[in-house]
Amino acid sequence: MDFFDHLQIITERFLSKRTMIRRIKREKQRNKNFILDWIEAFIWAVCVVLIINQYLFQAYEIPSGSMIDTLQIRDRIFVNKLVFGPELLPGLAKIPSPIKPKREDIIIFENPSYLSRGTAFDIAGRIIYMLTVSLVDIDRDENGEPKAHFLIKRAAGIEKDWFKMRNGDFYIRFAGTDTWLSEEEYNKAIGRAHRLNRLMTREDYPVLIAAGKAAAYTDLNMNPPQRLLEEAADVGGMRNPDYLAYDRARLAVLRAAQPDDVRYRTLLSRYDLGWYVPEGRIFPLGDNRDNSRDGRYFGPVRADKVLGQGAFIYWPLARLGIIR
């Protein structure tokens, strides 16, 4: 028997065996219970979805107007989970990444005030959320509203920056400098492409400040001066007042009235001194400054708690595109 005859025999055996294996698989598939077949397919889909959601891209629906005009309410987006290093499992250690969040990135992170029901519930919730392309969210509060498990904001500040606000205007002092730069000046210098949305005008602030001062008199069990009441008369018509400016005006009066009260002094210093971003942290802000609960309320967030970067909007189709 020469070489070619031997090769022909081996090839025929291989092809015959492969044909037999395929026939056996077809017979098994034909005899399989369709319910078990469906369950098997579903389990595979869940595994694939979990891997994609946890390590590559996570579907996310914008729940509020805090990022208008960059992101609109009910926009559905995909978040790049790989860029900053994904978590091994929800709420557990992250895989290290050489890429760190930088200023102006759109970042998603866990809400500092969120109370988790446990890793198993988080995994189940994310699977269902991803399988339904963000249509079904089982993580809801006692009123049936979706919990704010994750927040999406812009990384306005990085470590060693200082921030402060005065009547809605935002100021930044970069590391190694002693000069405060207004956000307007900073945006012009870097050629910022996105627009910051404001719901209050500068002309609204005297009314809001008067209301804050009048509230302080009430807190002190005193009648506010008639002048303050007249100046604050229109505050009830404000739909989205700047509570930080209101609270600062209130605390200023309380601090003046009770200078020995450490609580008032501490709270007021937060507004007067501003916010410092320690090493390894990010200061997140919403683009809709007058309607965003962000770092001004809960402070800088740890960079290792940033779960991903906003990648692109996939729904509605009219807004399809990359997030900037």
C-alpha positions in Angstrom: 0.0 0.0 0.0 1.5 3.3 -1.1 1.3 6.6 0.7 -1.7 7.9 -1.3 -3.8 4.7 -0.6 -3.0 5.1 3.1 -4.0 8.8 3.0 -7.3 7.9 1.3 -8.2 5.4 4.0 -7.5 7.8 6.8 -9.5 10.5 5.1 -12.5 8.3 4.5 -12.4 7.2 8.1 -12.3 10.8 9.3 -15.2 11.8 7.1 -17.2 8.8 8.1 -16.7 9.5 11.7 -17.5 13.2 11.3 -20.7 12.3 9.5 -21.7 9.9 12.2 -21.1 12.4 15.0 -23.3 15.0 13.1 -26.0 12.4 12.7 -25.9 11.6 16.4 -26.1 15.3 17.3 -29.1 15.7 15.0 -30.9 12.8 16.6 -30.2 14.1 20.1 -31.5 17.5 19.0 -34.6 16.0 17.5 -35.4 14.0 20.7 -34.6 16.8 23.1 -37.5 18.3 25.0 -38.2 21.7 23.5 -38.6 23.2 27.1 -35.1 22.0 28.0 -33.8 23.3 24.7 -35.3 26.7 25.5 -33.9 26.7 29.0 -30.5 25.9 27.7 -30.6 28.6 25.1 -31.8 31.1 27.8 -29.0 30.2 30.1 -26.4 30.7 27.4 -28.0 34.1 26.6 -27.9 35.1 30.2 -24.2 34.2 30.5 -23.4 36.2 27.3 -25.4 39.2 28.5 -23.8 39.1 32.0 -20.3 39.0 30.4 -21.1 41.9 28.1 -22.8 44.0 30.8 -20.2 43.4 33.4 -17.0 43.7 31.4 -17.7 45.4 28.1 -20.8 47.6 27.7 -23.7 48.3 30.1 -27.1 49.6 29.0 -28.3 52.6 30.9 -31.3 54.8 30.8 -31.0 58.5 31.7 -33.5 59.0 34.6 -33.3 62.8 35.2 -32.5 66.1 33.5 -29.2 66.6 35.3 -27.1 66.2 32.1 -29.2 68.4 29.8 -28.3 69.3 27.1 -25.6 66.6 26.7 -28.1 63.8 27.6 -31.8 64.1 27.7 -34.3 62.3 30.0 -35.0 58.8 28.7 -32.0 58.7 26.5 -30.7 55.1 26.4 -27.0 54.8 26.2 -24.2 52.2 26.3 -21.4 52.7 28.9 -17.9 51.5 28.1 -17.1 49.3 31.1 -13.7 48.2 29.9 -11.9 51.5 29.7 -11.4 52.1 33.4 -11.3 48.5 34.4 -14.5 46.5 35.1 -15.6 45.0 38.4 -15.1 41.3 38.8 -18.6 41.1 40.2 -21.1 43.9 41.0 -19.8 45.7 44.1 -16.6 43.7 44.3 -12.9 44.5 43.4 -12.2 46.0 40.0 -9.7 44.8 37.4 -6.9 47.4 37.3 -6.6 49.7 34.2 -3.8 52.0 33.1 -6.5 54.5 31.9 -7.9 56.9 34.6 -10.8 59.2 34.3 -9.8 62.6 33.1 -11.3 66.1 33.2 -14.4 66.4 30.9 -15.1 62.7 30.7 -18.7 61.6 31.0 -18.5 59.0 33.8 -20.9 56.6 35.5 -20.4 55.6 39.1 -22.4 54.1 42.0 -24.6 56.6 43.8 -22.8 57.2 47.2 -26.2 57.1 49.0 -27.4 53.9 47.3 -28.1 51.0 49.6 -27.5 47.6 47.9 -29.7 44.6 48.5 -26.7 42.3 47.9 -24.5 41.0 45.1 -27.0 38.4 44.0 -29.8 40.9 43.6 -27.5 43.3 41.8 -26.5 40.6 39.3 -30.1 39.5 38.7 -31.1 43.1 38.2 -28.3 43.9 35.7 -29.1 40.7 33.8 -32.8 41.6 33.4 -31.9 45.2 32.7 -29.5 44.2 29.9 -31.7 41.5 28.5 -34.5 43.9 28.0 -32.2 46.6 26.7 -32.8 48.8 29.8 -36.7 48.5 29.5 -37.1 46.5 32.8 -35.6 47.7 36.1 -36.4 45.6 39.1 -34.4 47.7 41.5 -37.2 50.1 42.7 -38.1 51.9 45.9 -41.2 51.6 48.1 -43.1 53.9 45.7 -42.3 51.8 42.6 -39.8 54.3 41.2 -36.4 53.0 39.9 -33.6 53.6 42.5 -30.7 55.8 41.5 -28.2 53.0 41.7 -25.8 54.7 39.2 -25.2 58.3 38.5 -23.8 59.7 35.2 -22.1 63.1 35.4 -19.2 65.0 33.9 -15.8 64.7 35.5 -15.4 68.5 36.2 -12.4 68.2 38.5 -9.5 65.9 39.1 -7.2 65.5 42.1 -5.8 68.6 43.8 -8.4 70.9 42.2 -10.4 73.4 44.2 -14.0 74.4 43.4 -16.4 77.0 44.7 -19.8 78.5 43.6 -21.1 82.0 44.0 -24.7 82.6 43.0 -24.7 79.8 40.5 -21.4 80.8 38.9 -18.7 78.1 39.1 -15.0 78.8 39.8 -12.0 76.5 39.7 -8.5 76.7 41.1 -6.1 74.3 39.5 -3.3 72.5 41.4 -0.2 74.6 41.9 -2.0 77.9 41.3 -3.5 80.5 43.6 -5.9 82.1 41.0 -9.6 81.3 40.7 -10.8 80.9 37.2 -14.4 81.3 36.2 -16.0 78.4 34.3 -16.8 80.8 31.5 -13.2 81.7 31.2 -12.1 78.1 31.4 -14.6 77.0 28.8 -13.4 79.7 26.4 -9.7 78.7 27.0 -10.2 75.0 26.2 -12.8 75.5 23.4 -15.4 73.4 25.2 -17.9 71.9 22.8 -20.9 71.2 25.0 -23.2 73.8 26.5 -24.0 74.1 30.2 -27.7 74.4 30.9 -28.9 76.9 33.5 -32.5 77.2 34.8 -31.9 80.3 36.8 -30.7 83.7 35.6 -28.4 86.0 37.6 -31.4 88.3 38.1 -33.2 85.5 40.1 -30.5 85.2 42.8 -31.4 88.3 44.9 -34.9 86.9 45.4 -33.5 83.4 46.3 -30.9 84.9 48.7 -33.6 87.0 50.4 -35.7 83.9 50.9 -32.7 82.1 52.4 -32.1 85.0 54.9 -35.8 85.1 55.7 -35.8 81.4 56.5 -32.9 81.9 58.9 -35.0 84.3 60.9 -37.7 81.7 61.1 -35.2 79.1 62.3 -34.2 81.5 65.0 -37.9 81.9 66.0 -37.8 85.6 64.9 -40.0 87.5 62.5 -38.1 88.3 59.3 -37.8 92.0 58.4 -40.6 93.2 56.1 -38.0 94.2 53.5 -36.7 90.6 53.2 -40.3 89.3 52.9 -41.0 91.7 50.1 -37.7 90.8 48.3 -38.4 87.1 48.6 -42.1 87.3 47.5 -41.5 85.8 44.1 -39.5 82.8 45.3 -42.5 80.5 45.2 -42.6 80.8 41.4 -39.1 79.3 40.9 -39.3 75.8 39.5 -35.7 74.8 40.1 -34.1 77.1 42.6 -30.4 76.8 43.4 -30.6 75.3 46.9 -26.9 75.8 47.5 -27.2 79.6 47.1 -30.4 79.5 49.3 -28.7 77.5 52.0 -25.5 79.6 52.0 -27.6 82.8 52.5 -29.5 81.1 55.4 -26.4 79.8 57.1 -24.7 83.2 56.8 -27.5 84.8 59.0 -27.5 81.8 61.4 -23.7 82.1 61.7 -23.9 85.8 62.4 -26.6 85.3 65.0 -24.9 82.4 66.8 -21.1 82.7 66.2 -20.3 80.1 68.8 -22.3 77.4 67.1 -19.7 75.1 65.5 -22.3 73.4 63.3 -23.2 76.6 61.5 -19.5 77.6 61.1 -18.6 74.2 59.7 -21.5 74.2 57.2 -20.9 77.7 56.0 -17.2 77.1 55.5 -18.1 74.4 53.0 -19.5 77.1 50.8 -17.0 79.8 51.5 -13.8 77.7 51.1 -15.2 75.5 48.4 -14.5 71.8 47.6 -11.1 70.3 47.5 -10.5 67.1 45.4 -8.1 64.8 47.2 -5.7 62.4 45.4 -7.4 59.5 43.8 -10.8 61.2 43.5 -13.0 62.8 40.9 -15.4 65.8 41.3 -18.5 65.1 39.3 -21.0 67.7 38.1 -24.1 67.7 36.0 -24.2 69.8 32.9 -27.6 71.1 34.0 -26.1 72.9 37.0 -29.4 74.1 38.5 -31.0 70.7 38.5 -28.2 68.2 39.4 -27.5 66.4 42.6 -23.7 65.8 42.2 -20.4 66.4 43.9 -21.6 69.7 45.4 -23.9 67.6 47.7 -21.9 64.3 48.3 -18.4 65.5 47.6 -15.6 64.0 45.3 -15.9 60.3 44.5 -13.1 57.8 44.4 -11.7 57.2 41.0 -11.7 53.4 41.6 -15.5 53.7 42.0 -15.9 55.0 38.5 -17.5 52.1 36.6 -17.3 53.3 33.0 -17.4 56.1 30.5 -20.5 57.2 28.5 -19.9 55.8 24.9 -22.9 56.4 22.7 -26.7 57.0 22.6 -28.6 54.2 20.9 -32.2 55.4 21.5 -34.1 57.4 20.4 -32.7 57.0 16.9 -33.0 60.7 16.3 -30.3 61.2 18.9 -28.1 58.2 17.9 -24.4 59.2 18.2 -21.3 59.4 20.3 -21.5 61.1 23.7 -19.2 64.1 24.1 
